[in-house]
Amino acid sequence: MTEHFTGHNKARLEARPNRFFLACAILALSIAFLMSAALAGTTAFRKEWQFAADAKV
């Protein structure tokens, strides 16, 4: 009976994702989010600057 539970726990541990893989995935998602936020910010800033330049003319 104990072998059954030992095998079950071993299978559960092998099925869960590796912590290193999880950390890398979270890091990649964070970098992607920051890059998209920076891109949206620069785009908004450029458009605002363009409107300000058009208003001066």
PyMOL CGO cylinders between C-alpha atoms (Angstrom):
from pymol import cmd
from pymol.cgo import CYLINDER

trace = [
    CYLINDER, 0.00, 0.00, 0.00, 2.84, 2.40, 0.82, 0.3, 1, 1, 1, 1, 1, 1,
    CYLINDER, 2.84, 2.40, 0.82, 4.39, 1.83, -2.60, 0.3, 1, 1, 1, 1, 1, 1,
    CYLINDER, 4.39, 1.83, -2.60, 1.21, 3.07, -4.21, 0.3, 1, 1, 1, 1, 1, 1,
    CYLINDER, 1.21, 3.07, -4.21, 1.30, 6.38, -2.33, 0.3, 1, 1, 1, 1, 1, 1,
    CYLINDER, 1.30, 6.38, -2.33, 5.05, 6.77, -2.88, 0.3, 1, 1, 1, 1, 1, 1,
    CYLINDER, 5.05, 6.77, -2.88, 4.55, 6.30, -6.60, 0.3, 1, 1, 1, 1, 1, 1,
    CYLINDER, 4.55, 6.30, -6.60, 1.63, 8.71, -6.55, 0.3, 1, 1, 1, 1, 1, 1,
    CYLINDER, 1.63, 8.71, -6.55, 3.67, 11.43, -4.81, 0.3, 1, 1, 1, 1, 1, 1,
    CYLINDER, 3.67, 11.43, -4.81, 6.60, 10.88, -7.13, 0.3, 1, 1, 1, 1, 1, 1,
    CYLINDER, 6.60, 10.88, -7.13, 4.31, 11.24, -10.16, 0.3, 1, 1, 1, 1, 1, 1,
    CYLINDER, 4.31, 11.24, -10.16, 2.80, 14.40, -8.69, 0.3, 1, 1, 1, 1, 1, 1,
    CYLINDER, 2.80, 14.40, -8.69, 6.24, 15.92, -8.11, 0.3, 1, 1, 1, 1, 1, 1,
    CYLINDER, 6.24, 15.92, -8.11, 7.36, 15.09, -11.64, 0.3, 1, 1, 1, 1, 1, 1,
    CYLINDER, 7.36, 15.09, -11.64, 4.15, 16.50, -13.13, 0.3, 1, 1, 1, 1, 1, 1,
    CYLINDER, 4.15, 16.50, -13.13, 4.48, 19.95, -11.56, 0.3, 1, 1, 1, 1, 1, 1,
    CYLINDER, 4.48, 19.95, -11.56, 6.50, 22.50, -13.53, 0.3, 1, 1, 1, 1, 1, 1,
    CYLINDER, 6.50, 22.50, -13.53, 10.08, 23.13, -12.57, 0.3, 1, 1, 1, 1, 1, 1,
    CYLINDER, 10.08, 23.13, -12.57, 10.62, 26.23, -10.40, 0.3, 1, 1, 1, 1, 1, 1,
    CYLINDER, 10.62, 26.23, -10.40, 13.35, 27.46, -12.74, 0.3, 1, 1, 1, 1, 1, 1,
    CYLINDER, 13.35, 27.46, -12.74, 11.02, 27.15, -15.72, 0.3, 1, 1, 1, 1, 1, 1,
    CYLINDER, 11.02, 27.15, -15.72, 8.30, 28.98, -13.78, 0.3, 1, 1, 1, 1, 1, 1,
    CYLINDER, 8.30, 28.98, -13.78, 10.70, 31.79, -12.85, 0.3, 1, 1, 1, 1, 1, 1,
    CYLINDER, 10.70, 31.79, -12.85, 11.85, 32.16, -16.45, 0.3, 1, 1, 1, 1, 1, 1,
    CYLINDER, 11.85, 32.16, -16.45, 8.27, 32.29, -17.71, 0.3, 1, 1, 1, 1, 1, 1,
    CYLINDER, 8.27, 32.29, -17.71, 7.32, 34.95, -15.17, 0.3, 1, 1, 1, 1, 1, 1,
    CYLINDER, 7.32, 34.95, -15.17, 10.44, 36.97, -16.02, 0.3, 1, 1, 1, 1, 1, 1,
    CYLINDER, 10.44, 36.97, -16.02, 9.70, 36.79, -19.75, 0.3, 1, 1, 1, 1, 1, 1,
    CYLINDER, 9.70, 36.79, -19.75, 6.09, 37.87, -19.23, 0.3, 1, 1, 1, 1, 1, 1,
    CYLINDER, 6.09, 37.87, -19.23, 7.20, 40.76, -17.03, 0.3, 1, 1, 1, 1, 1, 1,
    CYLINDER, 7.20, 40.76, -17.03, 9.71, 41.95, -19.62, 0.3, 1, 1, 1, 1, 1, 1,
    CYLINDER, 9.71, 41.95, -19.62, 7.08, 41.71, -22.36, 0.3, 1, 1, 1, 1, 1, 1,
    CYLINDER, 7.08, 41.71, -22.36, 4.61, 43.72, -20.27, 0.3, 1, 1, 1, 1, 1, 1,
    CYLINDER, 4.61, 43.72, -20.27, 7.19, 46.42, -19.50, 0.3, 1, 1, 1, 1, 1, 1,
    CYLINDER, 7.19, 46.42, -19.50, 8.23, 46.65, -23.16, 0.3, 1, 1, 1, 1, 1, 1,
    CYLINDER, 8.23, 46.65, -23.16, 4.62, 47.00, -24.32, 0.3, 1, 1, 1, 1, 1, 1,
    CYLINDER, 4.62, 47.00, -24.32, 3.97, 49.67, -21.68, 0.3, 1, 1, 1, 1, 1, 1,
    CYLINDER, 3.97, 49.67, -21.68, 7.09, 51.57, -22.74, 0.3, 1, 1, 1, 1, 1, 1,
    CYLINDER, 7.09, 51.57, -22.74, 6.11, 51.34, -26.40, 0.3, 1, 1, 1, 1, 1, 1,
    CYLINDER, 6.11, 51.34, -26.40, 2.61, 52.62, -25.66, 0.3, 1, 1, 1, 1, 1, 1,
    CYLINDER, 2.61, 52.62, -25.66, 4.06, 55.46, -23.59, 0.3, 1, 1, 1, 1, 1, 1,
    CYLINDER, 4.06, 55.46, -23.59, 6.50, 56.57, -26.28, 0.3, 1, 1, 1, 1, 1, 1,
    CYLINDER, 6.50, 56.57, -26.28, 3.79, 56.38, -28.95, 0.3, 1, 1, 1, 1, 1, 1,
    CYLINDER, 3.79, 56.38, -28.95, 1.48, 58.56, -26.86, 0.3, 1, 1, 1, 1, 1, 1,
    CYLINDER, 1.48, 58.56, -26.86, 4.33, 60.98, -26.13, 0.3, 1, 1, 1, 1, 1, 1,
    CYLINDER, 4.33, 60.98, -26.13, 5.22, 61.25, -29.84, 0.3, 1, 1, 1, 1, 1, 1,
    CYLINDER, 5.22, 61.25, -29.84, 1.62, 61.92, -30.81, 0.3, 1, 1, 1, 1, 1, 1,
    CYLINDER, 1.62, 61.92, -30.81, 1.29, 64.57, -28.10, 0.3, 1, 1, 1, 1, 1, 1,
    CYLINDER, 1.29, 64.57, -28.10, 4.53, 66.20, -29.27, 0.3, 1, 1, 1, 1, 1, 1,
    CYLINDER, 4.53, 66.20, -29.27, 3.30, 66.11, -32.88, 0.3, 1, 1, 1, 1, 1, 1,
    CYLINDER, 3.30, 66.11, -32.88, 0.01, 67.77, -31.92, 0.3, 1, 1, 1, 1, 1, 1,
    CYLINDER, 0.01, 67.77, -31.92, 1.88, 70.44, -29.97, 0.3, 1, 1, 1, 1, 1, 1,
    CYLINDER, 1.88, 70.44, -29.97, 4.15, 71.07, -32.97, 0.3, 1, 1, 1, 1, 1, 1,
    CYLINDER, 4.15, 71.07, -32.97, 1.13, 71.31, -35.31, 0.3, 1, 1, 1, 1, 1, 1,
    CYLINDER, 1.13, 71.31, -35.31, -0.57, 73.77, -32.95, 0.3, 1, 1, 1, 1, 1, 1,
    CYLINDER, -0.57, 73.77, -32.95, 2.40, 76.12, -33.05, 0.3, 1, 1, 1, 1, 1, 1,
    CYLINDER, 2.40, 76.12, -33.05, 2.29, 76.39, -36.87, 0.3, 1, 1, 1, 1, 1, 1,
]
cmd.load_cgo(trace, "trace")
